[in-house]
């Protein structure tokens, strides 16, 4: 079973703010994304794939105004997007790298491996969104409380259907150079990643944080999650 980085998750207060952040920080305008009726969110996307990071992309995601999620309380949205403290930080401080998603061809097996390490990653939910080229379908691990776990360092797990979104994305001028994941449980996370054949990210001990370096039209840019 080979597990790979699928995408980085940047949470924004709204998509307008997310687009402005992307243009100012990375020097490019994100491409179109779509809507997620299940969660009441929507996104903009751009490719960051390159050597060592096949089919990787960056997601800028926000709550969709006026859209009530089909997933009703007490169930929560993905990526802690019902967490008032996190969303207030995003509102006042701007869009932030908060999480990442890893893809696997065997989601149930990967979730069982998480449980063996003591991390309840959540059940596999079926989700979809319409695109200009057709319906995208996937299964994704989302806890009932919506928590990312380990301050976003432990990835959400996803299993795509027959189509991957990068297949329809144009080149963006961006390329992921490195992803460093920092956490006090780095040794356990490294062993867990090895069990899933997840290679690419660097795991280091320290306070929980995500660090991504991207090659951009403005040179190398570093993105960091707030501590």
Secondary structure, DSSP 4 states (H G I P E B T S, - for coil): --BEEEEEEEE-SSHHHHHHHHHHHHSS--EEEEEETTTTEEEEEEE--BTTBTT-EEEEEEEPTT---SS-TTS--GGGTT-HHHHHHHHHH--EEEEEEEE-S-HHHHHHHHHHTT----EEEEEEEEETTEEEEEEEEE-TT---SGGGTSPEEEEE-S--GGGGPPP-S-EEEEEEEE-TTHHHHHHHHHHTTB-S-EEE-SSSEEEEEEEETTEEEEEE---
